[in-house]
Amino acid sequence: MNQMISRLAVVSGALALAVGIGCGSESSEPPDVSAADVEKEAREALDVAADYTAEQRQKMMERARLSIDEAKRELTDARSSLTKIREEARGELENAIDRAQRAQDALAAEIAELQQAGADQWATSQKRVSAALVEMEEARREIGAALSGDDTQSGAS
């Protein structure tokens, strides 16, 4: 929240300065800018910032939902593969599946929190969802490695 207020203060100051310069007029007289004009410009800057934040939050939630959907499909496939692979490889795949399931649950929880988060919590929520997305991707790669590792081992037998 403090970061956003600081940024908006800078934007508001820049707008006030731009309006104060007179947009290219050569007059040495100070421009006629009222507090209402500056307040209006600042409010418009706040609206733009709020719209941008909402758009970014929506994009992140959509990306997270897609990752969860893909992970669900991969987990289903991986679980069905458990019965088809050699006993030695099952433990590795089961561990990878468990990790992916935990990552998927954590990501779903972070999405729920992100939906409830206000603008002041956006930065923290964004970092947590990003970290959960990274964990989900790593867990999915681990499943792929466990499955491909078994295929390689099976072919070598």
C-alpha positions in Angstrom: 0.0 0.0 0.0 2.8 2.4 0.9 4.6 1.6 -2.4 1.4 2.3 -4.3 0.8 5.6 -2.4 4.4 6.6 -3.1 4.1 5.9 -6.8 0.8 7.7 -7.0 2.3 10.7 -5.2 5.1 10.7 -7.8 2.6 10.4 -10.7 0.5 13.2 -9.1 3.5 15.4 -8.7 4.6 14.8 -12.2 1.1 15.6 -13.5 1.0 18.8 -11.4 4.4 19.8 -12.8 3.3 19.1 -16.4 0.2 21.1 -15.9 2.2 23.8 -14.2 4.7 24.1 -17.0 1.9 25.1 -19.2 2.2 22.5 -21.9 4.6 24.6 -24.1 3.3 28.1 -23.5 6.0 30.7 -23.6 4.4 33.0 -21.0 6.4 33.9 -18.0 3.2 34.2 -15.9 2.4 31.2 -13.7 -0.4 29.1 -15.3 -3.8 29.2 -13.9 -4.1 25.7 -12.4 -6.6 25.1 -9.6 -6.3 22.6 -6.8 -9.4 21.0 -8.4 -7.5 20.5 -11.6 -4.6 18.8 -9.9 -7.0 16.7 -7.8 -8.9 15.6 -11.0 -5.6 14.6 -12.7 -4.5 12.7 -9.6 -7.8 10.9 -9.4 -7.5 10.0 -13.0 -4.0 8.6 -12.4 -5.4 6.6 -9.5 -8.1 5.2 -11.7 -5.6 4.2 -14.3 -3.4 2.5 -11.7 -6.4 0.7 -10.2 -7.5 -0.5 -13.6 -4.0 -1.7 -14.4 -3.7 -3.6 -11.1 -7.1 -5.2 -11.6 -6.0 -6.3 -15.1 -2.8 -7.7 -13.9 -4.5 -9.6 -11.1 -7.0 -11.1 -13.6 -4.2 -12.2 -15.9 -2.4 -13.8 -13.0 -5.5 -15.6 -11.8 -6.2 -16.9 -15.3 -2.6 -18.1 -15.7 -2.8 -19.9 -12.3 -6.1 -21.5 -13.2 -4.7 -22.8 -16.5 -1.7 -24.2 -14.6 -4.1 -26.0 -12.2 -6.2 -27.4 -15.0 -3.1 -28.8 -16.8 -1.7 -30.2 -13.5 -5.0 -32.0 -12.8 -4.8 -33.7 -16.2 -1.2 -34.6 -15.7 -1.8 -35.9 -12.2 -4.6 -38.1 -13.5 -2.3 -39.5 -16.3 0.5 -40.0 -13.8 -1.7 -41.9 -11.4 -2.9 -44.1 -14.1 0.7 -44.8 -15.0 1.5 -46.0 -11.5 0.0 -49.4 -12.3 2.0 -49.7 -15.5 5.5 -48.9 -14.3 8.1 -51.1 -12.6 8.0 -51.3 -8.8 11.4 -49.5 -8.5 10.1 -46.4 -10.3 6.8 -46.2 -8.5 8.2 -44.6 -5.4 9.8 -41.8 -7.3 6.6 -41.2 -9.3 4.4 -41.4 -6.2 6.6 -38.7 -4.5 6.4 -36.5 -7.6 2.6 -36.9 -7.6 2.4 -36.0 -3.9 4.5 -32.9 -4.5 2.4 -31.9 -7.4 -0.8 -32.4 -5.5 0.5 -30.2 -2.6 1.6 -27.6 -5.1 -1.8 -27.6 -6.8 -3.6 -27.2 -3.5 -1.3 -24.4 -2.4 -1.8 -22.6 -5.7 -5.6 -23.0 -5.4 -5.4 -21.5 -1.9 -3.3 -18.6 -3.2 -5.8 -17.9 -6.0 -8.6 -17.8 -3.5 -6.6 -15.3 -1.4 -5.8 -13.2 -4.5 -9.4 -12.9 -5.3 -10.1 -11.5 -1.8 -7.0 -9.3 -1.7 -7.5 -5.6 -2.0 -5.2 -3.2 -3.8 -3.1 -2.8 -0.7 -2.4 -6.6 -0.6 -1.7 -7.0 -4.3 2.1 -6.9 -4.2 2.2 -9.6 -1.5 -0.4 -11.7 -3.1 1.3 -11.4 -6.5 4.6 -12.7 -5.0 2.9 -15.6 -3.3 0.9 -16.7 -6.4 4.1 -16.4 -8.5 6.0 -18.6 -6.0 3.1 -21.1 -6.0 3.2 -21.1 -9.8 6.9 -21.8 -9.8 6.4 -24.7 -7.4 3.6 -26.1 -9.5 5.8 -26.0 -12.6 8.7 -27.7 -10.8 6.4 -30.4 -9.5 5.0 -31.0 -13.0 8.5 -31.3 -14.4 9.4 -33.8 -11.6 6.4 -35.9 -12.7 7.6 -35.8 -16.3 11.1 -36.7 -15.3 9.9 -39.6 -13.2 7.8 -40.9 -16.1 10.4 -40.4 -18.7 13.1 -41.9 -16.4 11.0 -45.0 -16.1 10.6 -45.2 -19.9 14.3 -45.0 -20.3 14.9 -47.6 -17.7 12.3 -49.9 -19.1 13.8 -49.7 -22.5 17.3 -50.5 -21.2 16.1 -53.6 -19.5 
